[in-house]
Amino acid sequence: MATYIAERDSYAGFGSTGKYFGYFGLAAGAVFLTGWAAIHGHLPAARHADAGGQLLLFAMEWIGGGLFGLMAVCVLGSLLLSSKSRGTVIVDDLGVTRQIGERSRMLRWPEIEGFVVTPISAGITLIPRGGRQTIVIPRFLDDYRGCIAEIKARGVRLLPPDNSQVRLAIRKKPTWRQAILGYLGILGFTMASNPRETHAMRIVGLAGYVGIFVVTLLFEDVDLEDYGWVRWVGGAVLVAMLGWLVRHMMHTW
């Protein structure tokens, strides 16, 4: 049995690119807030600015806001890539086990169809037979080449991109249950936000929206590597949309 431990990655660790994206995003956010506050009259010194000054303030608001949003996406992408690069890979006579924290996933050798190269993280992804979930082997292992060589020695081969198992495992489509839950959640949100509906129907829509998406966040299966971030980002989006919905209902009751 061989155990391979992921070293510190360059996405979100010390000295990472994600950190500099964050710094640049904070600076862009400060520029955006300054321009927004000046345009909306919250900075008295900027109330009597000439046409050139007003144009500069508009540029600060729109360009700063756009750069802030772009940098936020870059930081989130860095954190997601970092989450895929953590953990431990164990290769033994039974198969390959990927462990991140207290969670783990194992593929036995007969269950592995092959592997494909992961372009973004420059590692590989083990493709299972029968549509089971994949295992990502990150490149930040203490002996990445040795790990790949040991896996290849077991007869695991590189698969072409058009392989049926690759399409099934990587290009996942929403299941019928996910589609139904998504439709019901959108329906509940629409009912709750529509001021033409009765109070009872809006309350039912609000309760349905909250219940469906909480169930989705808690019980829908996600990738081992993305577990924490999917839950965190999904929960943040749920809370933000719920806050807007409650505020909208209060003003249109």
C-alpha positions as CSV (number, residue, x, y, z in Angstrom):
1,M,0.0,0.0,0.0
2,A,1.3,3.5,-0.9
3,T,0.0,6.8,0.5
4,Y,0.4,10.0,-1.3
5,I,-0.2,13.3,0.5
6,A,-1.0,16.6,-1.4
7,E,1.5,19.3,-0.9
8,R,0.5,23.0,-0.5
9,D,-1.1,24.2,-3.7
10,S,-0.6,27.5,-5.5
11,Y,-4.3,28.4,-5.8
12,A,-5.3,29.5,-2.3
13,G,-2.3,28.8,-0.1
14,F,0.4,31.3,1.1
15,G,1.8,33.2,-1.9
16,S,-1.1,32.1,-4.1
17,T,-2.6,33.8,-7.2
18,G,-6.0,33.7,-5.5
19,K,-4.7,36.0,-2.7
20,Y,-3.6,38.7,-5.2
21,F,-6.9,38.4,-7.0
22,G,-8.5,39.1,-3.6
23,Y,-6.3,42.2,-3.0
24,F,-7.0,43.6,-6.5
25,G,-10.8,42.9,-5.9
26,L,-10.8,44.8,-2.6
27,A,-9.1,47.8,-4.3
28,A,-11.7,47.7,-7.1
29,G,-14.5,47.4,-4.6
30,A,-13.2,50.5,-2.8
31,V,-13.1,52.4,-6.1
32,F,-16.7,51.3,-6.8
33,L,-18.0,52.3,-3.4
34,T,-16.3,55.7,-3.7
35,G,-17.9,56.3,-7.1
36,W,-21.3,55.1,-6.0
37,A,-21.3,57.1,-2.8
38,A,-20.3,60.3,-4.7
39,I,-22.9,59.8,-7.4
40,H,-25.7,59.2,-4.8
41,G,-24.8,62.3,-2.8
42,H,-23.1,60.6,0.2
43,L,-19.9,62.5,-0.3
44,P,-20.6,66.3,0.0
45,A,-17.3,67.3,-1.5
46,A,-18.3,65.7,-4.8
47,R,-21.7,67.3,-5.2
48,H,-20.5,70.2,-7.2
49,A,-18.2,68.3,-9.5
50,D,-18.1,69.5,-13.2
51,A,-19.0,67.3,-16.2
52,G,-15.5,65.8,-16.3
53,G,-15.7,65.0,-12.6
54,Q,-19.1,63.4,-12.9
55,L,-17.8,61.3,-15.8
56,L,-14.9,60.2,-13.7
57,L,-17.3,59.2,-10.9
58,F,-19.4,57.2,-13.3
59,A,-16.3,55.4,-14.6
60,M,-15.2,54.6,-11.0
61,E,-18.6,53.1,-10.2
62,W,-19.0,51.0,-13.3
63,I,-15.4,49.9,-14.0
64,G,-14.7,49.4,-10.3
65,G,-17.9,47.3,-9.9
66,G,-17.1,45.3,-13.0
67,L,-13.5,44.5,-11.9
68,F,-14.7,43.7,-8.4
69,G,-17.2,41.1,-9.8
70,L,-14.5,39.7,-12.1
71,M,-12.0,39.4,-9.3
72,A,-14.6,37.8,-7.0
73,V,-15.2,35.1,-9.7
74,C,-11.4,34.6,-9.9
75,V,-11.0,34.2,-6.2
76,L,-13.9,31.7,-6.0
77,G,-12.3,29.8,-8.9
78,S,-9.0,29.7,-7.1
79,L,-10.6,28.4,-3.9
80,L,-12.5,25.7,-5.9
81,L,-9.3,24.6,-7.6
82,S,-7.6,24.5,-4.2
83,S,-10.3,22.3,-2.8
84,K,-9.7,19.8,-5.7
85,S,-6.0,19.7,-4.8
86,R,-6.3,18.8,-1.2
87,G,-6.3,15.4,0.6
88,T,-4.6,12.0,0.4
89,V,-4.5,9.3,-2.3
90,I,-4.1,5.7,-1.2
91,V,-3.2,3.0,-3.7
92,D,-3.3,-0.6,-2.6
93,D,-4.4,-4.1,-3.8
94,L,-8.1,-3.2,-3.5
95,G,-8.1,0.0,-5.5
96,V,-7.6,3.8,-5.2
97,T,-9.0,5.8,-2.3
98,R,-9.2,9.6,-2.2
99,Q,-9.6,11.1,1.3
100,I,-10.3,14.7,2.2
101,G,-10.7,15.4,5.9
102,E,-13.0,12.8,7.3
103,R,-14.6,12.0,3.9
104,S,-13.3,9.4,1.5
105,R,-14.2,7.7,-1.7
106,M,-12.9,4.4,-3.1
107,L,-12.8,2.8,-6.5
108,R,-11.8,-0.8,-6.7
109,W,-9.6,-1.9,-9.6
110,P,-12.4,-3.8,-11.5
111,E,-14.6,-0.7,-11.2
112,I,-12.1,1.6,-13.0
113,E,-12.6,2.0,-16.7
114,G,-9.6,4.3,-17.2
115,F,-8.5,7.9,-16.7
116,V,-8.5,11.2,-18.4
117,V,-6.2,14.2,-18.0
118,T,-7.8,17.1,-16.1
119,P,-6.7,20.2,-18.0
120,I,-7.4,22.9,-15.4
121,S,-5.7,21.3,-12.4
122,A,-3.2,19.3,-14.6
123,G,-4.0,16.1,-12.7
124,I,-6.0,13.1,-13.8
125,T,-9.5,11.9,-13.2
126,L,-10.3,8.2,-12.7
127,I,-13.4,7.2,-14.7
128,P,-15.5,4.5,-13.2
129,R,-17.7,1.9,-14.9
130,G,-21.5,2.1,-14.5
131,G,-21.8,5.9,-14.0
132,R,-20.4,6.1,-10.4
133,Q,-18.6,9.2,-9.2
134,T,-15.1,9.9,-10.3
135,I,-11.9,10.3,-8.3
136,V,-9.5,13.2,-9.0
137,I,-5.8,12.6,-8.5
138,P,-4.3,16.1,-8.0
139,R,-0.9,17.1,-9.3
140,F,0.1,18.5,-5.9
141,L,1.0,15.1,-4.5
142,D,4.4,14.5,-2.8
143,D,5.1,11.8,-5.5
144,Y,2.6,12.5,-8.3
145,R,4.6,10.7,-11.0
146,G,5.0,7.7,-8.7
147,C,1.3,7.6,-8.0
148,I,0.4,7.8,-11.7
149,A,3.0,5.1,-12.5
150,E,1.5,2.8,-9.9
151,I,-2.0,3.3,-11.2
152,K,-0.9,2.6,-14.8
153,A,0.9,-0.5,-13.6
154,R,-2.5,-1.9,-12.6
155,G,-3.6,-1.8,-16.2
156,V,-5.6,1.5,-16.0
157,R,-5.4,3.1,-19.4
158,L,-5.8,6.6,-20.8
159,L,-9.3,7.0,-22.3
160,P,-10.2,9.1,-25.4
161,P,-12.5,12.1,-24.8
162,D,-15.3,10.6,-26.8
163,N,-15.4,7.4,-24.6
164,S,-19.0,6.7,-23.5
165,Q,-18.0,6.3,-19.8
166,V,-16.1,9.6,-19.9
167,R,-19.2,11.4,-21.3
168,L,-21.3,9.7,-18.6
169,A,-19.0,10.5,-15.7
170,I,-17.8,14.0,-16.6
171,R,-20.5,15.6,-18.7
172,K,-23.2,15.0,-16.2
173,K,-26.8,16.0,-16.9
174,P,-29.3,16.8,-14.2
175,T,-31.3,13.8,-13.0
176,W,-35.1,13.8,-13.1
177,R,-35.2,14.4,-9.4
178,Q,-32.9,17.4,-9.6
179,A,-35.0,18.8,-12.5
180,I,-38.2,18.4,-10.5
181,L,-36.8,20.0,-7.4
182,G,-35.4,22.9,-9.4
183,Y,-38.7,23.5,-11.1
184,L,-40.6,23.3,-7.8
185,G,-38.2,25.7,-6.2
186,I,-38.5,28.2,-9.0
187,L,-42.3,27.9,-8.9
188,G,-42.3,28.5,-5.1
189,F,-40.0,31.6,-5.5
190,T,-42.3,33.0,-8.3
191,M,-45.4,32.5,-6.2
192,A,-43.9,34.1,-3.1
193,S,-42.6,37.1,-5.1
194,N,-45.8,37.7,-7.1
195,P,-47.9,40.5,-5.3
196,R,-51.0,39.4,-7.3
197,E,-51.2,36.1,-5.4
198,T,-53.1,35.7,-2.2
199,H,-51.3,35.9,1.1
200,A,-51.8,32.2,1.8
201,M,-50.4,31.2,-1.6
202,R,-47.4,33.5,-1.1
203,I,-46.6,31.9,2.3
204,V,-47.0,28.4,0.8
205,G,-44.6,29.5,-2.0
206,L,-42.1,30.8,0.5
207,A,-42.2,27.7,2.6
208,G,-41.9,25.5,-0.5
209,Y,-38.9,27.4,-1.8
210,V,-37.1,27.2,1.5
211,G,-37.9,23.5,2.0
212,I,-36.9,22.4,-1.4
213,F,-33.6,24.2,-1.6
214,V,-32.6,23.2,2.0
215,V,-33.3,19.6,1.1
216,T,-31.3,20.0,-2.1
217,L,-28.3,21.5,-0.2
218,L,-28.4,18.9,2.6
219,F,-29.1,15.7,0.7
220,E,-28.0,16.1,-3.0
221,D,-24.8,14.2,-3.6
222,V,-21.9,16.3,-4.9
223,D,-18.3,15.6,-5.8
224,L,-16.0,14.7,-3.0
225,E,-13.6,17.6,-3.8
226,D,-16.4,20.2,-4.1
227,Y,-18.4,19.2,-1.0
228,G,-17.5,22.1,1.3
229,W,-17.6,24.9,-1.3
230,V,-20.7,23.7,-3.0
231,R,-22.5,23.7,0.3
232,W,-21.0,27.1,1.3
233,V,-21.7,28.9,-1.9
234,G,-25.2,27.2,-2.3
235,G,-26.1,28.3,1.3
236,A,-24.9,31.8,0.7
237,V,-27.0,32.1,-2.5
238,L,-30.0,30.6,-0.7
239,V,-29.7,33.1,2.2
240,A,-29.3,36.1,-0.2
241,M,-32.3,35.1,-2.3
242,L,-34.3,34.4,0.8
243,G,-33.4,37.8,2.3
244,W,-34.5,39.6,-0.9
245,L,-37.7,37.5,-1.1
246,V,-38.7,38.3,2.5
247,R,-37.9,42.0,2.0
248,H,-39.9,42.1,-1.3
249,M,-42.9,40.4,0.4
250,M,-42.8,42.9,3.3
251,H,-43.0,45.8,0.8
252,T,-45.7,44.3,-1.4
253,W,-47.9,42.6,1.3
